[in-house]
Amino acid sequence: MNESGAWRRVVEFDASQREAVLAALPPLARALGGGARWCVLHADGTREWLGTLSEATADFAREAATTGV
């Protein structure tokens, strides 16, 4: 997560749990506000960009899917 120009690790999870983790993000994203940017950092060092969320986003996993994640 990045909300002030610095990336922070929020949680580490097994790749097999990706969909469950993405589905669980909306309450956290709403609590933190819509300005935070999100990504998944893979074991090989590549980032999977999830973008910025707003309170109007009802389904984070659906937004991630529509942005090619």
N, C-alpha and C positions, 0 to 999 in steps of 0.2 A: 504494500500500500504506500502511496506517496501523497502526502497532503501539504507538505511545506518545503518541497524541493529535495527531500531526502527519503529514500526508500526504506521501509521498515518491514521486517518479517512478521507476519501476523500469526501464521500457523504453518507447520510442516506436516505433510500428509502423503500417504502412499498414492501413487498415480491411479490405482484402481478405485480410489475414493473420490476422484475428481468431480464427478457429477453430483455426488452428495454434498461435497464442500461448496460447490458453486450454488447449489440449491439452498444452502443454509446462509448464504451471504446477505440477502436482502435486509434482515433486521439489523445486522451490524452496520451495513452501509447507511441505512436510514439513521441510526444512532449517531454515526460519525458525520453525517451531512453529505450533501451531494457533490462536494468539491474534490473528494479523494479520488485518485486514479488507482487502478488495480491491475495487477498482472500475476501470472503464475510463473515462477522461476523453476525451470526443469533441471534435473540432475546434471544434464550436459551443459548447463549455463545459459541456454536460450530462454528468452522471455516470451510468454504468451500474453499479449496485451488484451486486457478486458475493458479498458476505457474508463470513463467517468460515469458515475451514477447520479441520478437525481431522485428526489422523493416521488416523482411521478412514475419511476420505473417499478412496475409491479412484479416483474419476474426477471431477476438478474441472469439466470441461466439462459432464458430466451434471448436477452439482449446480447449476451456473450456469443450465442450461436449465430445471431444475425450479423455480427461483426467479424465472422470468420474464425472464431476461436473454437 
